[in-house]
Amino acid sequence: MITMRAATSADSRAVHALDTLAFAGDPTRVPPEHALSGLDLERTFLAEHPDLPDGPAGLYSSYDLRVRVPGTPAEGTRLVPVNGLTWVGVHPDVRRRGVLGTMIRHHLREARERGEAIVGLHASEPGIYGRFGYGVASHNVTYTLGRGTEITAPQTVVALADRTTTGLVTDLDDDTVAARLRDVLLDSPALGTVVLPERCWRSVLRDVPEARRGVEPRRALVATRDGRDVGAAILTRKARWEDGRPEGTVAVDLVTAVDAGALLALGRRLVDMDLTAEARFVGRGVDDPLLGWAGGIRLRRVRISDALWLRPVDVGRMLVARGYGAPLDVRLVVADPVLEENRGTWHLHVDASGKATCDRSHEAPDVSLDVAALGETFLGLVGPTALAAQGRIVEHAPGAVATLTSAFATGAAPLGGLSF
Ligand SMILES: CC(C)(COP(=O)(O)OP(=O)(O)OC[C@H]1O[C@@H](n2cnc3c(N)ncnc32)[C@H](O)[C@@H]1OP(=O)(O)O)[C@@H](O)C(=O)NCCC(=O)NCCS
């Protein structure tokens, strides 16, 4: 029988060893004390399997994230807590014997007991998590802008960018700098923005020379206007020379901005760095203004993959955690492969201001769906109409899917955001 237990500080070495074994990582690349520094041991659990008596068979941890979700029309977007599953690994000798399944059931139960409403994750492989009720809530759009790319934005945006200054911050391995950058991220209204907990964020910005792999330490470009931080990018440059020509690259791990002017000011600097040939952006969305100003998806070597997967641990509380674009009065019958508390009929009511209530109902449902469909529609990435076309939402009352689609629509695709 597979059993679960909470990790303690005595498990640190075993946690690091199992993680590097599961992910085929180089255990010397990042010293264990650095690798583990972002981990919250109180949220870390180990699985034990009788076939593996000398050490843990599986491992998972979670982060107390904040994710920007749709708000009411008056709010735009809002930040809500999301429990982010991370560090999932199973010892190769006991793979495909149910260790992950046991860990996910434990995780969902544990999240419920903590009073959390929503869980999320980034999947190492897309085929794993749908069976547990997770749905893809955002796409990670990556693209490359060559040096000197013409970025053509409307005059109002240019005027705002012209009032914005940008400056490099060279040492990110510092508590004050980490807090400053996290504050900019918290201020960004962009749907899909993922904010890591302080301890994890600090560890992401820690400079570990062994992990640099021939690139400079991470830098930040901070945009300011009227004495206030209005945006930031986190980047690393890599020098490269070809036939005597500088062909360096800028890897932009994060761009966050409170408005279009700040984004434009950052974008202009990032495509104009000396000795570089191109800047590669990750974690963006298909509606990224910078991508649009730079000519759109056909020109910019765009790649799209799944980013944040979401799932309710409490359907009622998840559905009221976001705001809606139109009034709604609908009964949803929900199927959940793991949590029986989520199963059954829910009455979702949205008032004229876009605020929702969601309670149990005994009346006939208007639509049926699986919890994964709630994850997929939550940030507005996919509309209920599209899921109904796939047979994933079944309509019982004519017009219910169209009404749901209007209320769930956000008008802009979420960002992929930070991976965790
Ligand atoms: C992916 C991993 C965690 C799976 O663990 P596991 O203990 O072998 O999984 P389980 O035996 O509990 O499998 C549960 C279900 O998921 C399926 N599954 C497991 N790994 C899968 C994969 N890579 N792709 C598709 N399905 C997978 C199983 O077939 C099983 O399906 P079923 O319930 O329909 O029969 C493990 O192989 C691992 O540690 N891989 C390397 C690290 C990694 O990728 N971690 C995930 C980070 S997000």
The ligand as a MOL file (V3000), in Angstrom:
LIG
                    3D

  0  0  0     0  0            999 V3000
M  V30 BEGIN CTAB
M  V30 COUNTS 48 50 0 0 0
M  V30 BEGIN ATOM
M  V30 1 C 4.8640 11.5770 -14.4540 0
M  V30 2 C 5.0080 10.7690 -13.1530 0
M  V30 3 C 4.8940 11.7270 -11.9830 0
M  V30 4 C 3.8930 9.7230 -13.1280 0
M  V30 5 O 3.9410 9.0360 -11.8880 0
M  V30 6 P 3.4030 7.5120 -11.7490 0
M  V30 7 O 3.4490 7.1780 -10.3260 0
M  V30 8 O 4.1110 6.6640 -12.7130 0
M  V30 9 O 1.8770 7.6870 -12.2190 0
M  V30 10 P 0.6500 6.7170 -11.8070 0
M  V30 11 O 1.0990 5.2940 -11.8640 0
M  V30 12 O 0.0430 7.1640 -10.5400 0
M  V30 13 O -0.3200 7.0160 -13.0130 0
M  V30 14 C -1.5570 7.6660 -12.8560 0
M  V30 15 C -2.1840 7.7640 -14.2350 0
M  V30 16 O -1.4320 8.6850 -15.0320 0
M  V30 17 C -0.9790 8.0400 -16.2250 0
M  V30 18 N 0.3470 8.5930 -16.5390 0
M  V30 19 C 1.4090 8.6020 -15.7400 0
M  V30 20 N 2.4370 9.2090 -16.3620 0
M  V30 21 C 1.9960 9.5620 -17.5840 0
M  V30 22 C 2.5900 10.2300 -18.6850 0
M  V30 23 N 3.8600 10.6350 -18.6570 0
M  V30 24 N 1.8380 10.4670 -19.7720 0
M  V30 25 C 0.5430 10.0500 -19.8200 0
M  V30 26 N -0.0770 9.4180 -18.7960 0
M  V30 27 C 0.6490 9.1750 -17.6990 0
M  V30 28 C -0.9480 6.5780 -15.8750 0
M  V30 29 O -1.0140 5.7850 -17.0520 0
M  V30 30 C -2.1660 6.4430 -15.0060 0
M  V30 31 O -3.3170 6.4420 -15.8190 0
M  V30 32 P -4.6510 5.6190 -15.4240 0
M  V30 33 O -5.0270 6.0630 -14.0300 0
M  V30 34 O -5.6200 6.0630 -16.4530 0
M  V30 35 O -4.2540 4.1960 -15.4730 0
M  V30 36 C 6.3630 10.0300 -13.0660 0
M  V30 37 O 6.4940 9.2030 -14.2000 0
M  V30 38 C 7.5590 10.9690 -12.9960 0
M  V30 39 O 8.0160 11.2820 -11.9120 0
M  V30 40 N 8.0710 11.4200 -14.1770 0
M  V30 41 C 9.2320 12.3060 -14.2310 0
M  V30 42 C 8.9920 13.6530 -13.5700 0
M  V30 43 C 7.7080 14.3330 -14.0320 0
M  V30 44 O 7.3960 14.3630 -15.2240 0
M  V30 45 N 6.9630 14.8840 -13.0800 0
M  V30 46 C 5.7040 15.5640 -13.3490 0
M  V30 47 C 5.9300 17.0240 -13.1970 0
M  V30 48 S 4.5100 17.9580 -13.6720 0
M  V30 END ATOM
M  V30 BEGIN BOND
M  V30 1 1 1 2
M  V30 2 1 2 3
M  V30 3 1 2 4
M  V30 4 1 2 36
M  V30 5 1 4 5
M  V30 6 1 5 6
M  V30 7 2 6 7
M  V30 8 1 6 8
M  V30 9 1 6 9
M  V30 10 1 9 10
M  V30 11 2 10 11
M  V30 12 1 10 12
M  V30 13 1 10 13
M  V30 14 1 13 14
M  V30 15 1 14 15
M  V30 16 1 15 16
M  V30 17 1 15 30
M  V30 18 1 16 17
M  V30 19 1 17 18
M  V30 20 1 17 28
M  V30 21 1 18 19
M  V30 22 1 18 27
M  V30 23 2 19 20
M  V30 24 1 20 21
M  V30 25 1 21 22
M  V30 26 2 21 27
M  V30 27 1 22 23
M  V30 28 2 22 24
M  V30 29 1 24 25
M  V30 30 2 25 26
M  V30 31 1 26 27
M  V30 32 1 28 29
M  V30 33 1 28 30
M  V30 34 1 30 31
M  V30 35 1 31 32
M  V30 36 2 32 33
M  V30 37 1 32 34
M  V30 38 1 32 35
M  V30 39 1 36 37
M  V30 40 1 36 38
M  V30 41 2 38 39
M  V30 42 1 38 40
M  V30 43 1 40 41
M  V30 44 1 41 42
M  V30 45 1 42 43
M  V30 46 2 43 44
M  V30 47 1 43 45
M  V30 48 1 45 46
M  V30 49 1 46 47
M  V30 50 1 47 48
M  V30 END BOND
M  V30 END CTAB
M  END
